[in-house]
Amino acid sequence: MLNSSLLKFLASGAFFIILTAYEVGSLGAQVTDDAQPSAPVDSAMITVGAIEEVVLSPWGLSFSARIDTGADLSSLDARDLVVRNNVAEFKLGRRWGSRRIQLPVVEWRHIQTASGTEKRPVVEISICLGSKLFRTLVTLKDRSEMLYPFLVGRTALSGKFLVDPSQSKAVRPTCQAAVLAFSQPLSPKE
């Protein structure tokens, strides 16, 4: 009789251990199922640093650009900006030959700045960053007081680039139209 009581005790203990292990396993599976999966990293994405060279197409103009994930849209240095009949006319700095450019205004955006909110025209341009040539929206603003004439915002970066702020000049423009422009020396800075 002692043996059968001992066997019942051991059997119930084993059942309890198995049940506990099953519940813990289920709980672990439940936590895993509820957890958010990490976003897959697209192998086609390019890692860029905080400062990169970009080339504006079709003009083949190379700019040092600040990569800014805090900015929604990119921004281009546009001097003497005038908008008439929904066309933005502006010139680039002397470093780029004071080139005059005309582009249709796609929309107007209110942009939050350190000094308040500004209403800026938005145009669409093509840029080369690394090996990717793509179209993106850009606000126009006189950036002559800024260190970088071009700012690349997160909309332009999304789905194409990973940003490593510890790096700088991590990639060179290698788009077919950009290679020639990037290899040509720039005139002295203003």
Secondary structure, DSSP 4 states (H G I P E B T S, - for coil): -HHHHHHHHHHHHHHHHHHHHHHHHHHHHHHHHHSPPPPPPPTT-EEE-SEEEEEEETTTEEEEEEEETT-SSEEEE-EEEEEETTEEEEE--GGGTT-EEEEE--EEEEEEETTEEEEEEEEEEEEEETTEEEEEEEEEE--TTSS-SEEEEHHHHTTTEEE-TT-SS-----SHHHHHHHHSPPPPP-
